[in-house]
């Protein structure tokens, strides 16, 4: 019995020893990882960057397909700048390309684009009103920064721009001051009615940045004695009732975060009259996931602009008198199928507002908020004139103009001028 017990004990001891030997023979995961690292070939910094880029590209497939701006625009192109009425001093307009490039080189400014407006080195030559210049001086801003030297003339000219500059370089003034000028011009020409607006929209990625931008706009707009400009801050945490009160009075400028803007658009505000859009720190808007919200808000601004040039054998003074000043008398007679009547507010000359009433049953008119025409005449070398007509269609809601509708609009404008020309040919003494 004792021999059997001893034998049983020895066999148990042998099994435990075997287990311990197996544990010693089988390395731990930490040891394995260390061994694998030693066995792997060394990766140079360049190879590491390549591997990281490869991994990033693989992850891109999980996201939506990248599309160019042209694809996203769905055929909409802007061939003419926003009409602002601003012009730099004559000396700057006559500045040679070589002189412009020399200033850009001096200020370390890099530009890319067609017919870039000349840089302007001081605020006075940018033709800002005296109250704006005084406000800038009071704030200690007397010298333009590089982004302001080139960016302000570009935006004041009504051109679109992507501006890149370091923090603290004065980017905010580059889009705020031209927007205030646009709002002032519109308010003087045609005051905003209650419930209308905004004329300009600034979208910011954070509430803090939106508040700072709003304060800059408020400070500069308060410096204007007349007319009154009403900006609106549209962010979370601000009382909705106070925001709606500003909208009811008519708002000129809105500064908003994407979320705050969506909430306000769901209430009472619309972007039918909005002509000026700024995406402040656009890269952060995309990084924070606001790209879709921003595009959705931009699509609400349904504005289509196109420009047509026509020649006429009649001098500018005569053709403008007939086709513009006295259009309310002539056009409805010549084109009753296209124009029902034209109502005039004013004497018909500069500053007058003319409202065109189209015939009933025009399906396109039902989808339009309004159409504005800007007409300019120049003397041609043969004694006639060249007319430049910019038509801006403000559509209702998400309605999109089709190519054939834009073509029909161009043909209608041309037909108006041809009808007036035919009348002048038959009546040589008219409007002479």
matplotlib code that plots the C-alpha trace (Angstrom):
import matplotlib.pyplot as plt

x = [0.0, 2.8, 4.6, 1.5, 1.0, 4.7, 4.3, 1.1, 2.8, 5.9, 3.7, 1.9, 5.2, 6.4, 3.2, 3.7, 7.3, 6.3, 3.7, 6.4, 8.8, 6.0, 5.4, 9.1, 9.3, 6.2, 7.2, 4.7, 2.9, 5.2, 8.3, 6.8, 6.1, 9.7, 11.1, 8.9, 10.1, 13.7, 13.0, 11.2, 13.4, 14.1, 11.7, 13.2, 11.2, 10.4, 9.0, 6.9, 5.4, 4.5, 2.8, 0.8, -0.3, -1.3, -3.4, -5.1, -6.0, -7.5, -9.7, -10.9, -12.9, -15.2, -16.1, -18.2, -16.7, -14.8, -16.3, -15.0, -16.7, -17.7, -19.5, -21.2, -22.3, -24.6, -23.8, -24.1, -21.2, -20.5, -19.0, -19.4, -18.5, -21.1, -22.2, -20.9, -20.5, -17.0, -14.0, -10.4, -8.8, -7.8, -4.1, -4.5, -6.8, -4.0, -1.3, 0.8, 1.0, 4.7, 3.9, 1.2, 3.6, 6.3, 3.9, 2.8, 6.5, 7.2, 4.3, 4.9, 1.5, 0.9, -2.2, -3.7, -6.6, -7.7, -7.7, -6.8, -7.6, -4.5, -3.3, -3.9, -1.6, -3.8, -7.4, -7.9, -7.3, -9.8, -12.4, -14.0, -16.3, -14.8, -16.6, -15.0, -11.5, -11.9, -13.1, -10.0, -7.7, -9.4, -8.7, -5.1, -5.4, -3.6, -1.5, -2.9, -1.7, -0.8, -4.2, -5.9, -3.7, -4.9, -8.0, -10.0, -9.7, -10.8, -13.9, -14.8, -14.7, -17.3, -15.0, -15.0, -11.9, -10.2, -8.0, -5.2, -3.3, -1.9, -3.9, -4.0, -3.4, -6.7, -8.7, -12.0, -11.8, -11.3, -14.8, -16.5, -15.8, -16.9, -20.1, -20.9, -20.4, -22.7, -25.4, -25.1, -25.4, -28.5, -30.1, -29.6, -31.0, -33.8, -34.3, -34.9, -38.6, -39.7, -39.2, -36.6, -33.0, -30.2, -28.1, -25.0, -24.2, -21.1, -20.8, -18.4, -17.3, -17.7, -19.9, -16.9, -15.6, -19.2, -19.6, -16.2, -17.1, -20.5, -18.9, -16.6, -19.6, -21.6, -18.8, -18.3, -22.0, -22.6, -20.0, -22.4, -24.7, -27.1, -28.6, -29.0, -27.7, -29.1, -26.8, -27.9, -26.0, -27.5, -25.9, -27.0, -27.5, -28.9, -32.6, -34.7, -37.2, -34.6, -33.3, -36.8, -37.4, -34.4, -35.6, -39.1, -37.6, -35.5, -31.9, -28.9, -26.1, -26.3, -23.4, -24.1, -22.9, -24.2, -26.5, -27.8, -28.5, -30.5, -32.6, -33.3, -34.1, -36.6, -38.4, -38.9, -35.8, -34.9, -31.9, -33.8, -32.1, -28.7, -25.9, -22.8, -21.5, -18.5, -17.2, -14.9, -12.2, -13.8, -11.2, -12.4, -16.0, -15.1, -12.9, -15.7, -18.2, -20.2, -19.6, -23.0, -24.8, -22.9, -23.7, -27.4, -27.5, -25.7, -28.2, -31.0, -29.4, -30.8, -29.4, -28.4, -26.6, -25.6, -24.4, -25.0, -23.3, -25.1, -24.1, -26.4, -26.1, -27.5, -25.3, -25.6, -27.6, -30.4, -30.7, -30.6, -33.4, -35.6, -34.8, -34.3, -35.7, -38.9, -39.1, -42.4, -44.0, -42.3, -41.7, -45.2, -46.5, -43.8, -43.8, -47.3, -46.9, -43.8, -44.3, -47.7, -46.8, -44.0, -44.6, -42.3, -41.3, -39.5, -39.0, -37.7, -34.1, -31.2, -32.4, -35.8, -37.3, -39.2, -41.4, -42.1, -45.4, -45.3, -48.5, -50.5, -49.6, -45.9, -44.8, -41.3, -42.5, -44.3, -40.9, -39.1, -38.8, -37.6, -35.3, -33.0, -31.3, -28.1, -27.6, -24.5, -23.9, -20.5, -19.7, -18.4, -15.8, -18.4, -20.6, -23.0, -23.0, -22.2, -24.7, -23.9, -26.9, -26.4, -29.6, -29.9, -32.7, -33.7, -35.6, -38.1, -37.0, -34.9, -36.1, -33.2, -33.2, -32.8, -30.4, -33.3, -34.9, -31.7, -31.5, -35.1, -34.3, -31.3, -33.5, -36.2, -33.6, -32.2, -35.7, -36.5, -33.5, -34.2, -37.8, -36.5, -34.0, -36.7, -38.8, -35.8, -35.1, -38.7, -38.7, -35.3, -36.4, -37.5, -35.2, -32.6]
y = [0.0, 2.4, 1.6, 2.4, 5.7, 6.7, 5.8, 7.9, 10.9, 10.7, 10.6, 13.8, 15.5, 14.4, 15.9, 19.2, 19.4, 18.7, 21.6, 23.9, 22.9, 23.6, 27.1, 27.9, 26.6, 28.7, 32.4, 35.1, 37.5, 40.3, 38.2, 37.3, 40.9, 41.8, 39.0, 40.0, 43.6, 42.4, 40.1, 42.9, 44.9, 48.5, 51.1, 54.4, 57.7, 58.0, 54.4, 55.2, 58.3, 56.2, 53.5, 56.2, 57.8, 54.3, 53.7, 57.1, 56.4, 53.0, 54.8, 57.3, 54.6, 54.5, 58.1, 59.7, 60.2, 63.5, 65.8, 69.0, 72.3, 72.4, 69.0, 70.2, 73.5, 71.5, 73.6, 77.0, 79.3, 82.9, 84.9, 88.3, 89.8, 90.9, 94.5, 96.7, 100.2, 100.4, 101.6, 102.2, 105.6, 106.3, 106.1, 102.6, 101.5, 102.5, 100.7, 98.4, 94.7, 95.1, 97.6, 95.4, 92.4, 94.6, 95.5, 91.9, 90.8, 93.5, 92.3, 88.6, 88.2, 85.2, 85.3, 82.9, 83.8, 85.9, 89.7, 90.0, 93.6, 95.7, 95.7, 98.9, 99.7, 102.0, 102.2, 105.7, 104.7, 101.9, 104.7, 103.7, 106.3, 108.7, 107.0, 103.7, 105.3, 107.0, 103.8, 101.9, 104.7, 104.6, 100.9, 101.5, 100.0, 102.4, 100.1, 97.4, 93.8, 91.7, 89.9, 93.3, 94.9, 92.3, 90.8, 94.1, 95.3, 91.8, 91.7, 95.3, 94.7, 92.0, 89.1, 85.7, 84.8, 82.1, 83.9, 82.1, 84.0, 83.3, 83.9, 87.6, 88.9, 90.9, 88.4, 89.4, 93.0, 91.6, 90.2, 92.4, 95.9, 95.1, 93.4, 96.6, 98.6, 96.3, 96.6, 100.4, 100.6, 98.4, 100.2, 103.6, 102.4, 100.3, 100.0, 96.6, 96.0, 94.3, 90.5, 90.9, 90.0, 89.2, 90.7, 89.0, 85.8, 84.8, 81.2, 80.4, 77.0, 78.0, 80.2, 82.1, 83.0, 84.0, 86.3, 88.0, 88.6, 89.9, 92.4, 93.7, 94.2, 95.9, 98.3, 99.4, 99.6, 101.7, 104.2, 105.0, 107.9, 106.8, 104.5, 102.1, 98.6, 95.7, 92.7, 89.4, 86.9, 83.4, 80.9, 78.4, 79.9, 83.2, 83.9, 83.0, 85.7, 88.5, 87.0, 86.8, 90.5, 91.5, 89.4, 91.0, 94.5, 93.4, 92.2, 93.2, 90.9, 87.5, 85.9, 82.3, 78.8, 76.1, 74.7, 78.2, 79.1, 75.9, 76.6, 80.1, 79.1, 76.6, 79.5, 82.8, 83.7, 83.0, 83.6, 84.8, 88.2, 87.0, 88.0, 87.8, 84.6, 84.2, 80.9, 81.9, 79.3, 77.1, 74.3, 74.0, 73.9, 70.9, 69.3, 69.6, 67.8, 70.9, 70.5, 69.0, 71.6, 74.4, 73.1, 72.7, 76.3, 77.5, 75.7, 77.8, 80.9, 80.3, 83.1, 82.9, 85.7, 86.0, 88.9, 89.6, 92.1, 93.6, 96.1, 98.9, 101.4, 104.1, 106.2, 105.4, 108.5, 107.8, 104.0, 104.4, 107.0, 104.8, 101.4, 102.4, 105.8, 105.4, 101.6, 101.7, 103.4, 101.6, 97.9, 96.8, 98.2, 96.4, 93.1, 92.7, 88.9, 89.1, 92.2, 93.1, 96.4, 98.3, 100.4, 103.2, 104.6, 107.9, 110.0, 107.0, 108.2, 107.2, 105.9, 105.0, 101.6, 99.8, 96.8, 94.6, 92.7, 89.6, 88.1, 85.5, 81.9, 82.3, 79.2, 80.5, 83.7, 81.6, 80.2, 83.6, 85.9, 88.7, 89.6, 92.5, 94.0, 96.2, 97.9, 99.8, 101.5, 102.4, 104.3, 102.1, 103.1, 103.3, 105.8, 103.3, 101.7, 98.5, 97.4, 95.2, 93.7, 91.7, 89.8, 88.3, 85.7, 85.1, 81.8, 80.6, 77.9, 75.1, 75.8, 75.5, 77.3, 75.1, 75.9, 76.5, 78.9, 80.9, 80.9, 82.1, 84.9, 86.1, 86.0, 88.1, 90.8, 90.8, 91.0, 94.1, 95.9, 94.9, 96.1, 99.5, 99.7, 98.9, 101.8, 104.2, 103.3, 104.0, 107.3, 109.1, 112.1, 110.1, 110.4, 112.3]
z = [0.0, 0.9, -2.3, -4.3, -2.5, -3.1, -6.7, -7.0, -5.4, -7.6, -10.8, -9.6, -9.1, -12.5, -14.2, -12.3, -13.4, -17.0, -16.8, -15.5, -18.2, -20.8, -19.4, -19.5, -23.1, -24.2, -24.3, -23.1, -25.6, -24.5, -25.3, -28.6, -29.5, -28.6, -30.7, -33.7, -33.5, -33.5, -36.5, -38.6, -40.9, -39.8, -41.5, -42.5, -41.9, -45.6, -45.7, -42.6, -44.3, -47.4, -45.2, -43.4, -46.7, -48.0, -44.8, -45.2, -48.9, -47.8, -45.2, -47.8, -49.5, -46.4, -47.0, -49.7, -53.1, -53.6, -56.1, -57.8, -57.2, -60.8, -60.4, -57.2, -58.8, -61.2, -64.3, -62.6, -63.5, -62.6, -65.4, -63.9, -60.5, -58.0, -58.8, -56.0, -57.6, -56.2, -58.2, -57.0, -57.7, -61.3, -60.6, -59.2, -62.1, -64.5, -62.6, -64.8, -64.2, -63.4, -60.7, -59.2, -59.2, -57.5, -54.7, -54.2, -54.1, -51.5, -49.3, -49.9, -51.6, -53.8, -56.1, -58.6, -60.9, -63.9, -64.0, -60.3, -59.1, -58.3, -54.6, -52.6, -49.8, -47.6, -46.5, -47.8, -51.4, -50.9, -50.7, -47.4, -45.8, -43.3, -40.3, -41.2, -41.5, -38.1, -36.5, -37.8, -36.6, -33.1, -33.0, -33.8, -37.3, -39.6, -41.7, -44.0, -43.7, -46.8, -46.8, -46.6, -49.3, -51.9, -50.4, -49.8, -53.5, -54.7, -52.6, -53.0, -56.8, -56.2, -57.0, -55.3, -53.3, -51.2, -48.7, -46.8, -44.1, -40.6, -37.4, -36.4, -39.9, -40.1, -42.2, -40.5, -41.8, -45.3, -45.6, -43.0, -44.4, -48.0, -46.7, -44.7, -47.9, -49.9, -47.2, -47.0, -50.8, -50.9, -48.0, -49.7, -53.0, -51.7, -47.9, -46.5, -45.6, -42.4, -42.7, -45.5, -45.6, -45.0, -47.8, -46.5, -44.5, -42.6, -41.4, -38.6, -37.2, -33.5, -31.4, -30.0, -33.5, -34.6, -31.6, -32.2, -35.9, -35.0, -32.5, -35.3, -37.6, -34.8, -33.9, -37.5, -38.4, -35.3, -36.6, -39.5, -38.7, -41.4, -42.7, -39.8, -40.4, -38.5, -38.0, -36.4, -34.3, -35.0, -32.6, -29.9, -26.5, -27.8, -27.0, -30.1, -29.5, -29.7, -32.9, -34.5, -33.4, -35.6, -38.5, -38.3, -38.6, -41.6, -41.2, -43.3, -42.1, -40.4, -38.6, -37.7, -37.0, -39.3, -36.6, -35.6, -39.2, -39.8, -36.8, -37.9, -41.5, -40.1, -38.3, -40.1, -42.1, -45.7, -48.0, -51.1, -51.0, -49.9, -52.4, -50.2, -48.6, -46.4, -45.0, -42.1, -41.5, -44.1, -43.5, -39.9, -41.0, -43.1, -40.4, -37.8, -40.1, -41.2, -45.0, -45.7, -43.6, -45.3, -48.8, -47.8, -46.6, -49.7, -52.0, -50.4, -52.0, -55.4, -57.5, -61.2, -62.9, -66.6, -68.8, -72.4, -74.7, -77.7, -80.3, -81.7, -84.5, -82.3, -79.8, -76.1, -75.2, -77.7, -77.2, -73.4, -73.5, -75.5, -74.0, -70.4, -69.4, -71.5, -71.4, -69.5, -72.5, -75.4, -74.4, -73.5, -76.8, -78.8, -76.9, -75.3, -75.5, -73.2, -71.1, -69.7, -68.2, -66.5, -63.3, -62.4, -59.1, -59.7, -62.9, -65.0, -64.8, -62.5, -59.1, -60.4, -59.7, -62.5, -61.9, -64.9, -64.9, -67.0, -68.7, -66.7, -67.4, -67.4, -65.5, -64.9, -63.2, -60.5, -59.5, -59.3, -56.4, -58.7, -61.7, -61.6, -64.7, -64.7, -68.0, -69.1, -72.5, -74.1, -77.2, -80.0, -82.6, -85.4, -83.6, -82.3, -78.8, -77.0, -74.3, -71.4, -69.6, -66.4, -65.5, -62.0, -61.3, -57.7, -57.6, -55.0, -52.6, -54.2, -57.8, -60.3, -63.6, -66.6, -69.4, -71.9, -69.4, -69.1, -72.9, -73.2, -70.7, -72.9, -76.0, -74.3, -73.3, -76.9, -78.3, -76.2, -77.6, -81.2, -80.9, -79.7, -82.5, -85.1, -83.7, -83.8, -87.4, -88.4, -86.4, -86.9, -84.8, -81.8, -78.7, -80.8]

ax = plt.figure().add_subplot(projection="3d")
ax.plot(x, y, z, "-o")
ax.set_aspect("equal")
plt.show()
